[in-house]
Amino acid sequence: MEQILNYTIAFFMWLVLGRATLSLFTTDLKNPIYAFFYKFTEPLYKPFRKILPFGHTIAIVITLFILRILVIKFL
């Protein structure tokens, strides 16, 4: 069970990093690659936008990284 949780958190962490990297080049939702990243990461971004309107990608990555460490350590 902890492996599934660990891989899920890692998957979302890499999606957020991928979206952050792609946003340096394009933010056009007509681009299929960016649209893929946008579709899967937007639910993660919504709660953080209320707290941190700027710099939310860093906050999401740090949160996912901490969750991943906690999962590995305590489960």
C-alpha positions in Angstrom: 0.0 0.0 0.0 2.8 2.4 0.9 4.5 1.7 -2.5 1.3 2.8 -4.3 1.1 6.0 -2.3 4.8 6.7 -2.8 4.6 6.2 -6.6 1.4 8.3 -6.8 3.0 11.2 -4.9 6.1 10.9 -7.0 4.0 10.9 -10.2 2.3 14.1 -9.3 5.6 15.7 -8.2 7.1 15.0 -11.6 3.9 16.2 -13.3 4.2 19.5 -11.4 7.9 19.8 -12.3 7.1 19.1 -15.9 4.4 21.7 -16.1 6.7 24.2 -14.5 9.4 23.5 -17.0 6.9 23.7 -20.0 5.5 26.9 -18.7 8.9 28.5 -19.5 8.3 27.8 -23.2 4.5 27.9 -23.6 1.3 28.2 -21.7 -0.9 27.6 -24.7 -3.6 25.0 -23.9 -3.8 24.1 -27.7 -0.4 22.5 -27.2 -1.2 18.8 -26.5 1.7 18.2 -24.2 1.0 21.3 -22.1 -2.7 20.5 -22.1 -1.9 17.0 -20.7 0.2 18.5 -17.8 -2.4 21.2 -17.2 -5.3 18.7 -17.0 -3.6 16.5 -14.4 -1.9 19.2 -12.3 -4.7 21.9 -12.2 -6.5 20.2 -9.2 -3.3 20.4 -7.2 -2.8 24.1 -8.1 -6.3 25.3 -7.0 -5.9 25.1 -3.2 -2.4 26.6 -3.4 -3.5 29.6 -5.5 -5.8 30.7 -2.6 -2.9 30.7 -0.2 0.0 31.7 -2.4 -1.1 33.5 -5.6 2.6 33.6 -6.8 5.2 30.9 -6.4 2.6 28.1 -6.0 4.7 25.6 -8.0 7.5 25.7 -5.5 5.0 25.2 -2.6 3.4 22.3 -4.4 6.7 20.6 -5.1 7.9 21.1 -1.5 4.7 19.8 -0.1 4.7 16.7 -2.4 8.4 16.1 -1.5 7.7 16.2 2.2 4.7 13.9 1.8 6.8 11.5 -0.1 9.5 11.4 2.6 6.8 10.9 5.3 5.3 8.0 3.4 8.7 6.3 2.9 9.7 6.9 6.5 6.5 6.0 8.4 4.7 3.5 6.3 
